[in-house]
Amino acid sequence: MRRVLLLALLAACGDRPSPVPPRNPRRIVSLLPAFTEILVRLGAADRLVACTEYCRPGRDLPRVPWQGADAAESILRAKPDLVLRQSRRGREDALKIALERAGVPVLAVPTETVEDVRRALVALGDAVGGDGGALRRRFDDDLAAARALAAGRPAPTVLFVFGRDAGAVANIQAAGSGSFLDELITLAGGRNVLAGRADAYASVDLEMVLRLAPEVIVDNMPPEQTAEEVLRAWSRLESVPAVRDRRVHAVLDPDLLIPGPRLPEAVRRLAEMLHGRP
């Protein structure tokens, strides 16, 4: 019955103008881990009333889906006065439309590039009355320091794996050209071994790994595996330079790869994987 009433409400609202966010929102729902991290950095975490299961708000909060048929109903139950949502470039966002028709303001911000993240720091700061400019300056300083670790060093070829079968080097998903992870590789002083491929997130088989012969492999390991198991899985490909030279690295903190305020730390950690500690 609740669902029927919700759909009736949305239909009745028609195409009215998007609601304007309040100057000082007190009940915020975050639908992206990066936005939750930014709110924490801005000192506005106490205004969060719900977030996704992937977020780390630092305290117990109701969890809501970030997409799907039940998402709008779940979010509306939290009675937000602002919802933070990742922008869908060039695509219609049915959830954003549904929430706005129900009278809930939605701030949709892209986070697909480093520049997007820089803008998001300021945009969210402005939205909640925090000092996003100071947060961005600190971000820029930390990023410059991280990039300096690779200055003047040779750029190794890198295969960045963000998904594969647990316990086996199979069904590999890796960062291609134009992806956020591709940008991280460049910032850390590496060369993406999949540069030039049309797809930003590529499927890679074992034959391709052997042919591309990456000098470094970074594996965002499956959550149920240990770093030792990651190295053991790759050890079978002894002819690959990264394996032969013991330059396979497991990402122990998957949350580090969230495109948010910790991005400079991700670049620093990746630079250390590619070039060693200073």
MARTOR-408059 format. One record per residue: residue in one letter; z, x, y of N, C-alpha, C, O in turn. Coordinates in steps of 0.2 Angstrom, whole numbers, padded with zeros to 4 digits, always signed. Each point is the difference from the previous one (the first is absolute). Layout:
N
aZXYZXYZXYZXY;...
***
This chain:
278
m+0000+0004-0006+0000-0004+0006+0000+0004+0006-0004-0001+0005;r+0008+0007-0005+0000+0004+0006-0007+0003+0002-0002+0000+0005;r-0001+0002-0011-0007+0002+0001-0005-0005+0003-0004+0002+0005;v+0005-0008-0007-0004-0005+0003+0001-0001+0008-0004-0001+0004;l+0011+0001-0003+0001-0001+0007-0002+0006+0005-0002-0001+0005;l+0002+0007-0008-0002+0006+0003-0007+0000+0002-0003+0001+0005;l-0001-0003-0010-0007-0001+0000-0002-0005+0006-0005+0001+0003;a+0009-0006-0004-0002-0006+0005+0002+0003+0007-0004-0002+0005;l+0009+0006-0004+0002+0002+0007-0006+0005+0002-0002-0001+0006;l+0000+0005-0010-0005+0005+0002-0007-0004+0002-0003+0002+0005;a+0002-0007-0009-0006-0004+0002+0000-0004+0006-0004+0000+0004;a+0010-0002-0002+0001-0004+0006+0000+0005+0006-0002-0003+0006;c+0004+0009-0007+0000+0005+0006-0007+0001+0002-0001+0002+0006;g-0004-0002-0010-0007+0001+0002-0001+0007+0002+0003+0005-0002;d-0007-0004+0008-0002+0006+0002+0004+0002+0007-0003+0003+0004;r+0009-0005-0004+0003+0001+0007+0001+0008+0001+0000+0004-0005;p+0001-0002+0011+0000+0007+0002+0006+0004-0004+0005-0003-0002;s-0006+0009+0000+0005+0004-0003+0007+0000+0004-0001+0001+0006;p+0006-0002-0009+0007+0000+0003+0001+0007+0003-0002+0005-0003;v+0006-0005+0009+0001+0007+0003+0007+0002-0003+0005-0004+0000;p-0005+0011-0002+0007+0002-0002+0005+0000+0005-0002+0001+0006;p+0008-0002-0007+0005+0000+0005+0001+0007+0002-0001+0005-0003;r+0004-0004+0009+0002+0007+0003+0004+0004-0004+0000+0006+0000;n+0005-0010-0003+0005+0004-0004+0002-0004-0006+0005-0003-0001;p-0010+0004-0004+0001-0003-0006+0006+0002-0004+0002+0005+0000;r+0001-0011-0003+0007+0002-0003-0001-0001-0008+0004+0002-0004;r-0009-0006+0002-0001-0001-0007-0007+0002-0002-0005-0003+0001;i+0004+0009-0004-0006+0004-0001-0001+0000-0008+0005+0002-0004;v-0011-0003+0002-0002+0001-0007-0005+0005+0000-0005+0000+0004;s+0006+0005-0008-0005+0006-0001-0004-0001-0006+0003+0000-0006;l-0009+0000+0006-0005+0000-0006-0003+0006-0002-0005+0001-0003;l+0008+0005+0006-0003+0007-0002+0006+0005+0000+0004+0000+0005;p-0004+0004-0010+0006+0005+0000+0000+0004+0006+0005+0002+0003;a-0011+0000+0000-0001+0004+0006+0004-0003+0006+0003+0003+0004;f-0005-0009-0003+0003-0004+0005+0008+0000+0000+0004+0000+0005;t-0002-0001-0011+0008+0000-0002+0003+0007+0002+0005+0000+0004;e-0009+0005-0006+0003+0007+0002+0000+0001+0008+0004+0003+0003;i-0009-0006+0000-0001+0001+0007+0006-0004+0004+0003+0003+0004;l-0002-0009-0007+0006-0004+0003+0007+0004-0001+0004+0000+0005;v-0003+0003-0011+0006+0004-0001+0000+0005+0005+0006+0001+0003;r-0011+0003-0002+0000+0005+0005+0001-0002+0007+0003+0004+0004;l-0005-0010-0002+0001-0003+0007+0007-0003+0000+0001-0002+0006;g+0003+0002-0011+0006-0003+0001+0000-0007-0001+0005-0004+0003;a-0010+0001-0005-0001-0008+0000+0001-0002-0008-0002-0006-0001;a+0004+0009-0003+0001-0002-0007+0004-0006-0001-0001-0004-0005;d+0006+0003+0010+0005-0005-0001-0003-0007+0002+0002-0005-0002;r-0009+0005+0004-0003-0006+0002-0005-0002-0006-0002-0006+0001;l+0002+0010-0006-0004-0002-0006+0003-0005-0004+0006+0000-0001;v-0009-0006+0000+0003-0005-0004-0004-0001-0007+0003-0003-0004;a-0008+0007+0003-0004+0000-0006-0005+0005+0000-0002+0002+0005;c+0000+0001-0011-0005+0005+0000-0003+0000-0007+0002-0004-0004;t-0007+0008+0002-0003+0000-0006+0004+0004-0005+0005+0004+0002;e-0006-0005-0009+0003+0004-0005-0001+0007+0001+0004+0004-0003;y-0009-0002+0006-0002+0008+0001+0004+0003+0005+0000+0006+0001;c+0003-0010+0004+0003+0003+0006+0007+0003-0002+0003-0002-0005;r+0000+0006+0009+0006+0003+0000+0004+0000+0006+0000+0004+0004;p+0003-0010-0003+0003-0002+0007+0007+0003+0001+0003+0000+0005;g+0000+0003-0011+0006+0003+0001+0006-0005-0002+0006+0002+0001;r-0008-0008-0002+0005-0005-0002-0003-0006-0004-0006+0000+0000;d+0010-0004-0003-0002-0005-0004-0003-0006+0005+0003-0002+0005;l-0010+0000-0007-0003-0005+0004-0004-0004-0005-0002+0002-0005;p+0001-0009+0007-0005-0004-0004-0007+0004+0000-0002+0002+0005;r-0001-0003-0011-0007+0003-0001-0005-0006+0000+0001-0005-0003;v-0006+0007+0007-0006-0005+0000-0006+0003-0002-0001+0006+0001;p-0004-0010-0004-0007+0003-0001-0004+0001+0006+0001-0003+0005;w-0005+0009-0005-0004+0001+0005-0007-0003+0000-0004+0000+0005;q+0003-0003-0011-0006-0004+0000+0000-0005-0006+0005+0000-0003;g-0010-0004+0002+0000-0005-0005+0002-0007+0002+0001-0001+0006;a-0002-0004-0011+0001-0007+0002+0006-0002+0003+0001-0004+0004;d+0005+0007-0007+0006-0002+0002+0003+0004+0006+0006-0001+0002;a-0010+0006+0001+0003+0005+0005+0002-0004+0006+0006+0001+0003;a-0010-0006+0000+0002-0003+0006+0006-0004-0001+0005+0000+0005;e-0004-0004-0010+0006-0004-0001+0006+0005-0001+0005-0002+0003;s-0005+0007-0006+0005+0005-0001+0002+0003+0007+0006+0000+0001;i-0011+0002+0003+0002+0003+0006+0003-0005+0005+0005+0001+0004;l-0008-0007-0004+0003-0006+0005+0007-0001-0002+0004-0002+0005;r-0002+0002-0011+0007-0001-0002+0005+0005+0004+0006-0002+0001;a-0009+0008+0000+0005+0004+0004+0000-0001+0007+0004+0003+0004;k-0007-0008-0001+0000-0002+0007-0001+0005+0005+0004+0001+0004;p-0009+0003-0005-0002+0006+0004-0002-0002+0007-0003-0006+0001;d+0005+0010+0004-0004-0001+0007-0005+0005+0001-0003+0000+0005;l+0002+0005-0010-0005+0004+0000-0002+0003-0007+0005+0002-0004;v-0011-0002+0002-0002+0003-0006-0004+0006+0001-0005+0000+0004;l+0006+0006-0007-0004+0006+0000-0005+0000-0006+0003+0000-0005;r-0009+0001+0007-0005+0000-0006-0005+0005+0001-0002+0001+0006;q-0001+0002-0011-0005+0005+0001-0006-0003+0001-0002-0006-0003;s-0002+0008+0008-0006-0003+0003-0005+0001-0006-0001+0005-0003;r-0003-0010+0002-0006+0000-0005-0006+0001+0004-0003-0005+0003;r+0000+0011-0002-0005+0001+0005-0007-0004-0003-0002+0001-0005;g+0000-0005+0010-0006-0003-0001+0000-0005-0006-0005-0003-0002;r+0011+0001+0000+0001-0005-0005+0004-0006+0002+0005+0002+0004;e-0006-0008-0006+0004-0005+0002+0007+0000-0004+0000+0002-0006;d+0005-0003+0009+0007+0001-0003+0003-0007+0000+0003-0003+0004;a-0004+0000-0010+0003-0007-0001+0007-0001+0001+0002-0005+0002;l+0002+0010-0004+0007+0000+0001+0002+0000+0007+0004-0004+0002;k-0007+0008+0002+0001+0001+0007-0002-0007+0003+0004-0003+0004;i-0009+0000-0006-0002-0006+0003+0005-0006-0002+0002-0004+0005;a+0000+0004-0011+0005-0005-0002+0006+0000+0004+0003-0005+0002;l+0000+0012-0001+0006+0000+0003+0000-0002+0008+0004-0003+0002;e-0010+0005+0001-0001-0001+0007-0001-0008+0001+0003-0003+0005;r-0006+0000-0010-0001-0007+0001+0007-0004-0001+0001-0005+0002;a+0004+0008-0006+0006-0002-0001+0005+0002+0006+0006-0002+0000;g-0009+0005+0005+0004+0002+0006+0003+0006+0000+0004+0002+0005;v-0005+0003-0010+0003+0006+0000-0004+0005+0003-0006+0001-0003;p+0008+0003+0008-0004+0006+0002-0001+0005-0005+0005+0002-0004;v-0011+0001+0003-0001+0006-0004-0003+0006+0004-0005-0001+0003;l+0008+0006-0004-0003+0006+0003-0003+0004-0006+0003+0003-0004;a-0010-0003+0005-0004+0004-0006-0003+0006+0003-0003+0001+0005;v+0005+0005-0008-0001+0007+0002-0003+0003-0006+0002+0000-0005;p-0008+0004+0007-0003+0004-0006+0004+0006-0001+0004+0003+0004;t-0004+0000-0010+0004+0006-0002-0005+0004-0005+0003+0003-0005;e-0009-0002+0006-0005+0003-0004-0001+0007+0001-0003+0004-0004;t+0005-0002+0010-0001+0007+0003+0006+0003+0003+0005-0004+0002;v-0005+0010-0001+0006+0003+0004+0000-0003+0007+0006-0001+0003;e-0012+0000+0000+0000-0002+0007+0003-0008+0000+0003-0002+0004;d-0005-0001-0009+0003-0007-0001+0008+0000+0000+0003-0004+0003;v+0000+0009-0007+0007+0001+0000+0003+0001+0006+0005-0003+0002;r-0008+0008+0002+0002+0001+0007+0000-0006+0004+0005-0001+0004;r-0010-0003-0004+0000-0006+0004+0005-0005-0002+0003-0004+0004;a-0002+0004-0011+0005-0005-0003+0007+0001+0003+0004-0004+0001;l-0002+0011-0001+0006+0002+0003+0002-0003+0007+0005-0003+0001;v-0010+0003+0003+0001-0003+0007-0001-0007+0000+0004-0003+0003;a-0008+0000-0007-0001-0007+0000+0006-0004-0003+0002-0005+0003;l+0001+0008-0008+0006-0003-0003+0006+0001+0005+0005-0004+0001;g-0005+0010+0002+0005+0001+0005+0000-0005+0006+0005-0003+0002;d-0011+0002+0000-0001-0005+0006+0002-0007-0003+0003-0004+0004;a-0004+0002-0010+0001-0006-0003+0007-0002+0000+0003-0005+0001;v+0001+0010-0003+0008-0001-0001+0004+0003+0006+0006+0000-0001;g-0009+0003+0006+0004+0002+0006+0003+0007-0002+0005+0002+0003;g-0009+0002-0007+0003+0007-0002-0005+0005+0004-0005-0002+0002;d+0007+0008-0003-0003+0006+0003-0006+0002-0005+0002+0006-0002;g-0007-0009+0002-0005+0002-0005-0004+0006+0003-0002+0004-0004;g+0002-0003+0010-0003+0006+0003+0004+0007-0002-0003+0005-0002;a+0009-0006+0002+0004+0006-0002-0001+0001-0007+0000+0006-0002;l+0000-0011-0002-0001+0001-0007-0007+0003-0002+0000+0004-0004;r-0005-0006+0008-0007+0003-0001+0000+0008+0003-0003+0004-0004;r+0007-0003+0009+0000+0007+0002+0003+0005-0005-0002+0005-0002;r+0008-0008-0001+0003+0004-0006-0005+0001-0006+0000+0005-0003;f-0003-0011+0002-0005+0000-0006-0005+0006+0002-0002+0004-0005;d-0001-0004+0011-0005+0005+0002+0002+0007-0001-0003+0004-0003;d+0009-0003+0005+0003+0007+0000+0001+0002-0007-0001+0006-0002;d+0004-0011-0002+0001+0002-0007-0007+0001-0004+0000+0004-0005;l-0005-0008+0007-0006+0001-0004-0003+0007+0002-0003+0003-0004;a+0003-0001+0011-0003+0006+0002+0004+0006-0004-0003+0005-0002;a+0009-0006+0001+0004+0006-0003-0002+0000-0008-0001+0005-0003;a+0000-0011+0000-0003+0000-0007-0007+0003+0000-0001+0004-0005;r-0003-0006+0009-0007+0003+0000+0000+0007+0001-0004+0004-0003;a+0009-0001+0007+0000+0007+0001+0001+0004-0006-0002+0006-0001;l+0005-0009-0005+0001+0004-0006-0006+0002-0003+0000+0005-0004;a-0006-0009+0005-0006+0002-0003-0005+0004+0005-0005+0002-0002;a+0007-0001+0008-0004+0004+0005-0002+0007-0003+0004+0004-0002;g-0011-0003+0002-0003+0006-0002+0000+0002-0007-0002+0005-0002;r+0004-0010-0002+0000+0001-0008-0006-0003-0003-0003-0005+0003;p+0000+0008-0008-0006-0003-0004+0002-0008-0002+0006-0001-0002;a-0011-0003+0002+0001-0007-0002-0002-0001-0007-0006+0000-0001;p+0011-0001-0003-0002-0001-0007-0003-0007-0001+0002-0005+0003;t-0006+0004-0009-0002-0007-0001+0005-0003-0004+0004+0003-0004;v-0003-0010+0006+0006-0004-0003-0003-0006-0003-0004-0004+0003;l+0007+0002-0009+0000-0006-0003+0006-0004+0001+0005+0002-0003;f-0005-0007+0007+0006-0004+0001+0000-0006-0004-0004-0005+0001;v+0008+0004-0006+0001-0005-0005+0005-0005+0002+0006+0002+0000;f-0008-0008+0001+0006-0005+0002+0001-0005-0006+0004-0004+0001;g-0008+0004-0006+0001-0004-0006-0003+0002-0006-0006+0003+0000;r+0009-0004-0006-0003+0002-0006+0005-0003-0006+0005-0002+0002;d-0008+0003-0008+0004-0003-0005+0007+0005-0001-0001+0006+0000;a+0006-0009-0002+0006+0004-0001+0000+0004-0006-0003-0003-0005;g+0004+0009+0005+0000+0004-0006-0007+0003-0002+0000+0003-0005;a-0005-0005+0009-0007+0003-0001-0004+0000+0006+0001-0003+0005;v-0005+0008-0005-0005+0001+0005-0006-0005-0001-0005+0003-0002;a+0006-0009+0004-0005-0005-0002+0000-0006+0005+0005-0001+0003;n-0010-0002-0002-0001-0005+0006+0003+0002+0006+0004-0003+0003;i-0007+0009-0001+0002+0003+0006-0002-0003+0007-0006-0002+0000;q+0010+0001+0004-0002-0003+0007+0002+0006+0005+0006+0002+0000;a-0011+0000+0004+0001+0005+0005-0002-0001+0007-0004-0005+0000;a+0006+0008+0004-0002-0001+0007-0007+0003+0002-0001+0006-0001;g-0003-0011+0003-0007+0002+0002+0000+0001+0008+0005+0000+0003;s-0011+0001-0001-0001+0001+0007+0002-0007+0004-0001-0005-0002;g+0004+0007+0008+0002-0006+0005+0006-0003-0002+0002-0005+0004;s+0002+0007-0009+0006-0003-0002+0006+0003+0004-0001+0006+0003;f+0006-0009-0003+0006+0003+0004+0002+0006-0003+0002+0005+0003;l-0002-0004-0010+0002+0006-0004-0005+0005+0001+0002+0006+0001;d-0009-0007+0000-0005+0004+0002+0002+0004+0007-0001+0006+0001;e+0003-0010+0003+0002+0003+0007+0006+0004-0001+0001+0005+0004;l+0004-0007-0008+0006+0005-0001-0002+0006-0003+0003+0006+0002;i-0008-0006-0007-0002+0007-0002-0003+0004+0005+0002+0006+0000;t-0006-0008+0004-0003+0004+0006+0006+0002+0005+0000+0006+0001;l+0004-0010+0000+0006+0002+0005+0004+0005-0003+0003+0005+0003;a-0002-0005-0010+0004+0005-0003-0004+0007-0002+0003+0004-0003;g-0009-0004+0005-0004+0006+0000-0004+0001-0007-0001+0005-0002;g-0001-0011-0001-0004+0000-0006-0007-0003+0001-0001-0003+0005;r-0003+0003-0010-0006-0003+0000+0000-0005-0006+0001+0002-0006;n-0003-0008+0007+0000-0005-0005-0006+0001-0005-0005+0000+0002;v+0007+0001-0008-0005+0001-0005-0005-0006-0001-0006+0001-0002;l+0008-0007+0004-0004-0005+0000-0003-0002+0007-0003-0006+0001;a+0003+0011+0004-0003-0002+0006-0008-0001-0001-0003+0003-0004;g+0001-0008+0008-0007-0002+0000-0001-0006-0005-0006-0003+0001;r+0010+0001-0005+0000-0006-0004+0000-0006+0005+0004+0000+0004;a-0007-0005-0006-0001-0006+0004+0007-0004+0000+0002-0003+0005;d+0001+0003-0011+0006-0004-0001+0006+0004+0002+0001+0005-0002;a+0004-0009+0006+0006+0004+0003+0005+0001-0006+0004+0005+0000;y-0004-0010-0005+0004+0001-0006-0004+0000-0006-0003-0005-0002;a+0002+0011-0001-0005+0001-0005+0003+0000-0007+0006+0002-0001;s-0010-0005-0004+0002+0001-0007-0003+0006-0003-0006+0002+0002;v+0010+0002-0005-0002+0007-0002+0001+0001-0008+0006-0002-0002;d-0011+0004-0001+0001+0001-0008+0001+0008-0001+0000+0004+0005;l+0002-0002-0011+0001+0007-0002-0006+0004+0002+0001+0006+0002;e-0007-0008-0004-0006+0004+0001+0000+0002+0007-0002+0005+0002;m+0003-0010+0003+0000+0001+0007+0005+0005+0002-0002+0005+0004;v+0008-0005-0006+0005+0005+0001-0002+0007-0002+0001+0004+0004;l-0004-0004-0010-0002+0007-0002-0006+0002+0004+0000+0006+0002;r-0004-0010+0000-0006+0002+0004+0002+0002+0008-0003+0005+0002;l+0008-0009+0001+0002+0001+0006+0004+0007+0001+0000+0003+0005;a+0004-0002-0011+0004+0006+0000+0005+0001+0006-0001+0005+0004;p+0005-0010-0002+0004+0001+0005+0005+0006+0000+0002+0002-0006;e-0001+0001+0011+0005+0006+0000+0007-0003+0001+0005+0004-0002;v-0003-0010+0004+0006-0002+0000+0000-0008-0002-0005-0003+0002;i+0009+0001-0006+0001-0007-0002+0007-0003+0003+0005+0003-0002;v-0005-0008+0006+0006-0003+0002+0000-0007-0004-0005-0004+0001;d+0010+0003-0005+0001-0006-0004+0006-0004+0003+0005+0001-0001;n-0007-0007+0003+0005-0005+0002+0002-0004-0006-0002-0005-0002;m+0007+0008-0002+0001-0001-0007+0002-0007-0001+0003-0003+0004;p-0005+0000-0010+0003-0007-0002+0007+0000+0001+0003+0005-0002;p+0001-0010+0004+0007+0000+0001+0004+0001-0006+0006+0003+0000;e-0009-0004-0006+0004+0001-0006+0000+0007-0003+0002+0001-0005;q-0006+0003+0008-0001+0007-0002+0004+0005+0004+0002-0001+0006;t+0000+0007-0009+0003+0005+0003-0005+0005+0002-0006+0000-0002;a+0008+0005+0007-0005+0005+0002-0002+0004-0006-0006+0002+0000;e+0011+0000-0005-0002+0003-0006-0005-0003-0004-0005+0003-0002;e+0005-0010+0002-0005-0003-0004-0007+0000+0003-0005+0000-0003;v+0005+0000+0010-0006+0000+0004-0003+0007-0002-0006+0000-0001;l+0009+0005+0002-0003+0007-0002-0002+0000-0007-0005+0003-0001;r+0009-0006-0004-0003+0000-0007-0006-0004-0001-0004+0003-0004;a+0003-0008+0008-0006-0004-0001-0006+0004+0002-0005-0001-0003;w+0006+0004+0009-0006+0004+0003-0001+0006-0004-0006+0003+0001;s+0011+0000-0005-0001+0007-0003-0006+0000-0005-0002+0005-0002;r+0000-0011+0000-0006+0000-0005-0006+0002+0003-0005+0002-0003;l+0004-0002+0010-0006+0002+0003+0000+0007+0003+0000+0001+0006;e+0001+0004-0011+0001+0007+0002-0005+0003+0004+0001+0005+0004;s-0007-0008-0005-0006+0003+0004+0000-0002+0007-0004+0003+0004;v+0007-0008-0002+0000-0002+0007+0005+0005+0004+0005+0002-0002;p-0008+0001+0008+0004+0005+0003+0007-0002+0002+0004+0004+0000;a-0003-0010+0002+0007-0002+0002+0004+0000-0005+0006+0002+0000;v-0008-0003-0006+0004+0000-0006+0001+0007-0003+0006+0002-0001;r-0011+0002+0001+0000+0007-0002+0005+0004+0005+0004+0004-0003;d-0004-0005+0009+0004+0004+0005+0006-0004+0001+0004+0003+0005;r-0002-0008-0008+0007-0003+0000+0001-0003+0008+0005+0001+0003;r-0011-0004-0001+0001-0003+0006-0001-0008+0000-0004-0003+0004;v+0007+0000-0009+0001-0007-0001+0007-0002+0003+0005+0003-0002;h-0005-0007+0007+0006-0002+0003+0001-0008-0001-0004-0004+0001;a+0010+0002-0003+0002-0007+0000+0004-0002+0006+0004+0004+0002;v-0006-0010+0001+0003-0002+0005+0006-0004-0002+0000-0005-0003;l+0006+0008+0005+0006-0003-0003+0003-0006+0004+0004-0004-0002;d-0007+0003+0008+0003-0005+0004-0007-0004+0002-0003+0001+0006;p+0001-0006-0010-0006-0004+0002+0001-0003+0007-0005-0001+0003;d+0011-0001-0001+0000-0003+0007-0002+0004+0005-0001-0002+0006;l+0001+0009-0007-0002+0004+0005-0007-0001+0002-0002+0002+0006;l-0002-0005-0010-0007-0001+0001-0001-0006+0004-0006-0002+0002;i+0011-0002+0000-0001-0006+0004-0002+0002+0007+0003+0005+0003;p-0009-0008+0000-0002+0002+0007+0004-0002+0005-0001-0005+0004;g+0007+0008-0003+0005-0002+0005+0003+0006+0004-0003+0005+0000;p+0009-0006+0002+0003+0006+0004+0001+0006-0004+0001+0005+0003;r-0001-0005-0009+0001+0006-0004-0006+0004-0002+0000+0004-0004;l-0006-0006+0007-0006+0003-0001+0000+0007+0001-0003+0004-0004;p+0006-0001+0010+0001+0007+0001+0003+0004-0006-0002+0005-0002;e+0007-0008-0001+0004+0003-0006-0005+0000-0006+0000+0005-0003;a-0004-0010+0002-0005+0000-0005-0005+0006+0001-0002+0003-0005;v+0000-0002+0011-0005+0005+0001+0003+0007-0001-0003+0004-0003;r+0010-0004+0005+0003+0007-0001+0001+0001-0008-0001+0006-0002;r+0003-0011-0001+0001+0001-0008-0007+0002-0003+0000+0004-0004;l-0005-0008+0006-0007+0002-0003-0002+0007+0002-0003+0003-0004;a+0004-0001+0010-0002+0007+0002+0004+0005-0004-0003+0005-0002;e+0009-0007+0000+0004+0005-0004-0003+0000-0007+0000+0006-0003;m-0003-0012+0001-0003+0000-0007-0006+0004+0000-0002+0004-0005;l-0002-0004+0011-0006+0003+0000+0000+0008+0002-0004+0004-0003;h+0009-0002+0007+0000+0006+0002+0007+0004-0002+0000+0006+0002;g+0005-0009-0005+0006+0003-0001+0005-0001+0006-0002-0002+0006;r+0008+0003-0007+0005+0000+0005+0000+0006+0005-0002+0005-0002;p+0003-0007+0008-0001+0006+0005+0006+0005-0001+0000+0005+0004;
***
